[in-house]
Amino acid sequence: ENLLKRMTIIGVILSFRSMAQEGLQKVFSDHCPYLMGPIEYLKDFAIPDTDTKVVLGIFELATAAGIPCDVDPALVMALATLNSDNTSPEEEYKIACLLLVFLAVSLPTLAADPLSFYSIHNDGYSNNIQCLAKAIINVLVALFTIFNKNIEVYLKEFL
């Protein structure tokens, strides 16, 4: 339950950040489209097969301009700085996979929660579980980016 609450909080933060980026992109597109064009082209030109640091740098520039990216560079940097107690990268990858399994096993518990009902007045759920999917996807994409894994293959594996 604690993990689900933390993931929901992360999802709320990411959803708020996404809305702020949409506004930022709108303002930049209206006021300086000559700046947005090259940034969008550079973001589209960056492919995941190139160096991860280069791609994250380009995505960081695009994110600062309000352009949504597949990988959240701020989340990748935040998770990369969390240092375990000398755990090998293979062990950390296994822990990330176990996190995904634990989240999947916890979803029926969340569905049974009495606060997990849709409120038309709030246009969402009382416990903000509509943000949980965004958190799970973004955190796992960031973790798989840190471990230099093919994101699409590993996310399909768990689906």
Buried (B, 14 or more C-beta within 10 A) or exposed (E): EEEBEEBBBBBBBBBEBBEEBEEBBEEBBEEEEEEBEEBBEBBEEBEEEEEBEEBBEBBBBBBBBBBEBBBBBBBBEEBEEEEEEEEEEEEBBEEBBEBBEEBEEBEEEBEEBEEEEEEEEEEBBBBBBBBBEBBBBBBBBBBBBBBEBEBEEBBEEEE
